[in-house]
Amino acid sequence: PEKPPESDEWEAEMLAALRAGRDAGLRDAMVIVAEGATDRHGRPITSEHLRKVLEAGLTESVRITVLGHVQRGGAPSAYDRNLGTIMGHGAVEALVAGAADEESQVIGMRGNRVVRIALAECVSKSRQINKLLESHEYGQALELRGSSFNTALRSLQTLLRALPRPPKDGQRRLRLAILNVGAPAAGMNAAVRAAVRIGLDQGHAMFGVRRGFQGLIDDDMQVMVWMSVNGWSSLGGSELGTTRVVPSGPSLYSIARTIENRRLDGLLIIGGWDSYQGAHRLFEERANFPAFRIPMACLPATIDNNLPGTELSIGSDTALNNIVNVVDKIKQSAVAERRCYIVEVMGRRCGYLALMSGLATGAERVYLHEEGITLRSMKEDLDVMIQGFKEGKRVGLMIRNENANPTYDTYFMAKLFEEESGGTFSVRESILGHLQQGGDPSPFDRIQATKFARRCVGYLIEQAMEHRQGAAFVGMVAGRVKFHPLEDLPRLIDEANRRPKVQWWLGLRKIADALARTGPAPLQAAAAVVEEDRDDEE
């Protein structure tokens, strides 16, 4: 509705675009229409009208699928569960801390932070958008939707083309290479697709490096054309291939030779911890290898979400959904038999997956490497679990990070809890393993990958065109995409534990603990928590 076709000949233009897609090799085509879509004169554009236009213009069979209320149903994703939990907690805090005469507020999220916005302001903006659409002032309506909406719209318009726009006359055509490094993460292919098409659409040559840094060492890369990445948006894994190789010693000479021979003007490195370490190694060796003095951009893609400069990495949302789907099934099994499950999730020494999956699945206890595990803490948790089952609990769930404690591992904890339970409940362990890395990327990861890729390609082009040698890693901080200098990487990381020094999600621990209690905290203790929160805000 906010972006109607600009031309009165939009039907003919749509048919031409679909024919161009067929000519380019597309075997099928899909047209998505919003229920409130109109042309620039305000006349509705319906799916039935589109069907008639397509059948008459393409002489092909056309089918209509109206999704309807299926969009409202289904189990909530991990993101939606945690969003509701965090915002619900924020709403209660606002009520407890607010004054009786305080203006009504809306609880919302910006990035991963709860914000309070005046209700009157939100209602006014919503009504203003509707009025602008009714008066056909679409440009102003788009502005009110926000910068993220407009950026996504521009990206979509580029990615939907059948072919890229031709280079401009006299334009300097850059040669940019893309590689995936480290463990596969859902969304890597979506990032490559977006980067390739956005780069080609701006008139530059794009190269895909096979098997990460090993591909640069072996000069194993391919020229990427528009259709090379067709269909990649929904694919999990890494179509380019990936390895954990971090260049050092003689391999640096091979990479420098490849960059020189291929006349590369920039590198887009997509991956996790190893990709950042490899990029930083190239950055540090610029004094010895002039070939490394080209722009470099790192795009975070790892299920561990253990990278600095970003609140979320590509792949972590898909991994969370994989965990939540499996744990939901485990809980259904456990209910029938008065059973406690100890579920081990990935993350290396970063507890993001453990804490966020525990919050989304209603776990009674979450064990993190950041906090460690002691015999005393396990004894306290066991006592709480026994009391809960005696009071009628039918299922218990504990989630632990794979490296929470090297001595008290998952099998040890399961045997300890069952032995000391006194027959109150049985205990089983479940190590989820590599299913957390698999699956097609979630919509959130696809969108985030596209957003990051667009900004990274723009950064490389800007740096190369101005003959600069910038090297940076991109990330999402407080709802905004930001670049951080690669030279700052050592300062921001805990290298021994392979995680950032500051991790925003640890602030959610108190919410997880509160929800895991068998009953409400004593009134005096609850009042103390409120006072503590007020002191933190001040």
N, C-alpha and C positions, 0 to 999 in steps of 0.2 A: 504493500500500500504506500510506503514512503517513497518508492522509486518507480513510478509508472513509466511505460515506454515513452521515449521523448518524441517519437515520430508517429504520425497518423498511419503510416504504412508498416506498423509493427508486425502485422501478420505476415507480410511478405518477407520482412527481415528475419523473422523467426524461421520461416521455411528455408530461406537461403542459408542460415546458420546450420540447420539440421542437415541440409544437403551437403554442405561443406564437411560436416562431421562424417557422413557416409563416405565421401570421396577420400577422406583422410584415413579411412580404415575402421571406423567405429561400426560395430555390428548391431548395436542397439542404441536407442536414444530415450531420454527421460526428460519430461517437462514437469517442473514442480510449480504449482500455483498456490499462493496464499488465499485463504477464503475471503479476504477483504480486498483482493487486488482489483485495480481499476486502470483504465487508460488515463491519459492526461486531462481528459475532459470530465473525468469522474464516472464514466460508464463502467459497470462491473465487467470483469473478465472472468468468465466461469469455465469450469473444466469441460462442460458440454460444448461451449462455443469453441474451445481449443480443439476438441476432438473433431468437430466438423471441419475446421480450417485445415487440420493436419491430414485428414482423410482425403479432402478435396485436393490439397496441394501436393501431397506426397504419393497419393494412390497406394497407401499401405494401410494395413489394419492397425487400429489404435484402440487401446484399452484404457479405461478410467478406473483408478483406485482411489476412493475417498476414504481417508484413514479414520476420520471421525473420532469417536470416543476411545478408540484403542490407544490413542495418544495419552489418555489420562490414566490408563490402567497399568498393571504390572507391579512387580516388586521394586521398591526404590533402589537406585544405585547407591554405591558407597558414598559418593559425593553428596547426594541428596539427603542421605541419613545423617551424615556429619553436619551438613549445612543446617538442617532442622534442629539438631542437638545444640550446636553452638549458638544459633540465633535464639533458641528457646532459653538457654542459659543467660544470654545477654538481655533478653526481655525481662526475666525475673530480676536480674541485677538492677535494671533500669527502674523497675517498679519499687524495689526495696529502697534504692538510693534516692528516688525522685521525691519532690515536694508535691503537696496536694494541689497547689495552684500552677504547677509546671505545665507548659504547653504539651499537647499530645504529640507523640513521636512515632516514627516508623523505625523498626529495627531492620537493618540491612547489612550487606557484606560488601566490602571493597577489598579485593584481593582475598586475603584470609583473615581480615580484621573486622570485628563487629563495629558498626557505626550507627549512630542515632541521628535521624533526620527529622526535621519538623514535618508533621503530618500535613499541615496546610500547604507547605511548599511542594510536597510530592503531589498532592491532589491538584494544585494549580498547574504544575507542569504537565500532568497527564491530560487535563482538560485543554491546555494550550495546544498540545500536539493534535488532539482531535479537531479543534477549531481550524488549525492550519491545514490539515488534510481536507476538511470540508471546503475550505476556501482555495484549494489547489495550490497552496504555498508549500510545495514539497521540499524545497531546499532548506527552509527554516525548520521544517519538521525533522529532516535528517540531522540537522545540527543538534536539535534537542535530544535525539536518540543517543548522542555521545560519540566520542572519538573511536571507541572500540567497534561500535556498530558500523561506522563509516569505513574504517580500515578493513573490516571483514568484507564489506560490500565490494570495495575496490579489488580485494584479493579474489573474490568469487568471480567478478567480471573478467579478470585475467585468466583464471584457471579454466573457465568454461569455454574459452575460444577453441575453435577447431584447429587453428594454426596460429602461430605467433605473428605479431605485426612485423613487417620487414624493417631492417635497420634503417636509420635516417641517413641521408646523403652526407658523406664526409665524417660519419661517426667513428670514433675509435672503438673497435670491437675488442673487448677484454676476453681473456681466456681464464675461466674460473673452474676449479676442481672441487668435487664434493666427495667426502669419504666418511664411512661409519667405523667407529672404533669402540672396542669393548664388548660387553655382553649385549645381546640383542634386546631391544626395548620396543614395545608396540608404539607405533607412531614415527619410527625412523623413516619408513617408506613414504609416509605422508609429508614429512619434512623434505625429503629428497625431491618428491614430485613438485611441491610448491617452489622449491629453490630453482629447479631446472626450468620450469615454465615461466617463472617471473624473470629469470635471467635471460632466457631466449626472447621473451616478449619485449625486453629492453634492448635487444639487438646484440647480445653477447654470446660467445661460444661456451658451452657447458660440458664438463667432462665428469664421468662417474668413475671413481677409483674402486677397484675390486679389492676386498679383504683388507680394508683399512690402511694403516701405515705400511703393511707388507706389500700392498699394491703399489705404493709410491716407491718402495725399495726396488721392486721388480719391474717397474714401469708398466704395470698392468692396469690399464684404464680404457674406457670406451667413450666415444663421442656420443653425447646425449641429444636426441632430437625430441620434438614435441610428443610424439607417440611412444617414445621409449618408456615413459612413466605412466602410460594410460592404465587406469585401474589400480594404481599403487596406493591410493589414499586409504583404502579399506583393508590393505594387506598387513598382517603382522610380520614379525621377524625383520630381516634385512635382505632385500633383493640384491643389493650390491655386495653383500657378504661383509663379514666383520671379523677381526681378530683382536687379541689383547696386546699385540706387540707395541712396545714403547721404544722408539728409535734411540739408539746409542752407538757409540764407537763407529765402526766401519759403515753401519747402515746409514749414518748421517751423510756420508759421501754419496751413497747411492740415491738418497732422496734429493740431495742438491743437484745431482746430475739429471734426474728425471725432471725436476722443476725447470732447469735450464733448457733441456732438450725440448720439452713440451711448451716452453715459453709461457708458463703459467703466471697469471697476474694476481691470483688470490686463492686462498684455501678456505673452504667451509668444512669444519670438522664436527661431526655429529656423534655424540656418544657420552660415556660416563667418565669415571675417574681417570681411566687410562688415556682417554682422548685429551683431557685437560693437561695431564702430565706430559703427554707427547707434544702438544702444542707449545707448552712452556719450555720444553727442551729445545725445540726449534727456535723459539724466541731467544733463549739464552745463548744459542750458538750463532747468532747473527754476526758477531764479530769475526768468527772463523769461516762462515759460509755466507757470502753475499747473496746467494740464491734465496736464502731464507728472509731476506728483507722485502717481503711482499705482505700485503694485508692478510690477516688471519682472523677468523671468527669461529668461536666454539659455541655449539648449540647443545644444551643439556638434554640428554636422553638416557635415562637409567631408571629402572624400577626402584632402586634403593633411595632415590631422592636425597642423595648425600653430597650435593655439589654446592659450592658457595655462590652467592650472588643471585640466587633464585629461590623462591618459595616452593615451586613445583617443577619437577623435571618431566619431560615427555616419557610416557610409559608407566609412571607411578599410579595414575588413575586407573588404567587398565588392570594393573597388577592388584590393586585394591579390590576392584570388582571381581576378579578371579578368586581372591581369598574369601570375600564375602559370600559369593555364590556357593563355594564348597563348604564353608563353615555353617551356612544356613542348613545345608543337607545333613551335616554332622550333628547339629543340634536336634534335628528331627529324629535322627536315629537314637540319640542319647536320651531323649524324653521318655521313650518306652521302657528304659531299663534302669532308671535312677543312676545315671552315669556322669562322670566328670571327664571331659576331654582336655588334654594339653596339646595345643596346636602350635607347631613351630613354623614360622614364616621367615622369608629371606630378609636381606637388608644389610648383610655383613655386620659392621659395628654401628650402624645407624638404625635407630628404633622407629623410624617413621612408619613403616608398614605395620609393625606390631601395634603401636599405639592407635593409629587411625583405624585399623581393622578391628581392634578391640572396642573402640568407640562406636563403630558402625554395627557390630554384631552383639553388643551388650555383654562383653566378657566381664567376668568377676575380677580378674586380675590380669595385668599385662606386665611382663618382665622385659626390661630394656638393658642393653649393655651400658648405656649412659648412667644407670643407677646400680647395676649389679644385682646379684642374688646372694643372700646369706641364709644360713640354717634358721636363724631367728625369724627372718621374714617369711620363710616357707612354713614354719610352725604356726605363726600368726594366721597366715592364709588358710592353712589346714583347719585350724580351730573355727574360723569363720565359715568355711565350707561345710564342716560337720554340723554346725549349728543351723545353717541354712537348710540342709537336707532333713534335719530333725523337725524343722518347722514347716515342712511340706515342699521344699524345693525339689524339682524333678530332674533338673539338668544343671551341670556346672561347666563353665568354659574358662580356660586359662590360655592366654596367647603369649608366646615368648619369642623374642628375637633369636635367630639361629646362633648368635655368638654372645648371648646374654651372660653366660658363665661357662668357661671351658670344662670345669669340674662337675658342676651340677647341671648335667645335660638333660635333654628331654626324657630319655629312658630312666635316668636316675630319679628325676622328679616324679615320674609316673609310678615307679615302684615304691618310692617313699610315701606318696600320698595314699596309695591303695593299702599298703601295709599298716599305716597309722590311722586309716579311716575307721577301723574296727568293724568293717562290714557294712557301714552306713551307706556306702556307694562304691561302685567299681570305677576304675580309672583306665582310660585308653589314651595312647599318644597317636598323633597324626602329624607327620612331617610332609608338608605340602610339596616341597621340591620345585622342579622347573615348570610345573604348570603355571606358576606365577609369571613366568616370562612369555608365555604363549598367548594365543588368541588374537583375534582382530582388535585393533585399537578402538577404544571407546570414543564417542563423539567429542568428549572434552579433550582427549589427547590429539585427535585429528585437528581440531581447531587450534589448539595451543601450538602444535607443530607447524601449522601453516603460518600462524602469526609470527613465531620466532624466525622461521625461514625467510619470510618477507623482509623482516628487519635486518637479518644477517646479510642477505644478498644486497640490500640497499647500502649497508655499511661497507661491504667490500667494494662495491662500485664507486661509492663516494671517495673512499680512501685511494683507490687505484687511479681514478680520474684526476685527483689532485696530487698524484705522485707522492702520497704519504704511505707510511709503513705501519699503520695501526694494527694492533693485535689485542683482541678483547674477547670476553665471554658474555653472552647475553643471558638475561634472566627476567623473571617477573617478580617485582617487589612492590607491595602495597597496591596491586592492581595495575601497575605500569611496567612496560617493557623498558629495561635499562641495560646499558653496556658498562662493563667494568674492565679496566685495563688488565691485560694478562700478567703484567709485571707485579700486580698486587696479589696474585694467587697464593704464594707462600704465606703471606700475612693473614689470609682469611681462613686457612685450613688447619685442622689437626691432622697432620700427615700420618702420625702413628696409628690413628684410628680411622683414617680415610673418611673424614666427615668435616663439615664446617665447624668453626669455633662457636658460632651462634646459630642455634636451631629454633626457629619460631614456634614450631609445633609442640615443644616441650611445655609451653604455657597452657596447653590443653590437658595436661596431666590431672589437674585438680578437678576438671569436669568429669573425666573418666573415673576417677576415684569416688567422686560424689555419687555417680550413677550406679556404681558397683556395690554400694553399701546395702546391707540387708534391711536397713531401716533408716529413717531420718536421723541426722545428728542431733544431740541434745540441744535444747534451746539456747543455752549459754554459749556453747561452742559455735552454733550457727551465727549468733550475734557477733562473736569474735571474728568469724570469717568475713562478715559484711564490713566490719570496721577495718579489717586488713585490706580488703579490696578498695575501700575509700582512700586509705592511706596511699595505696599504690597509684591510684588515679591522680591524687594531689602531687 
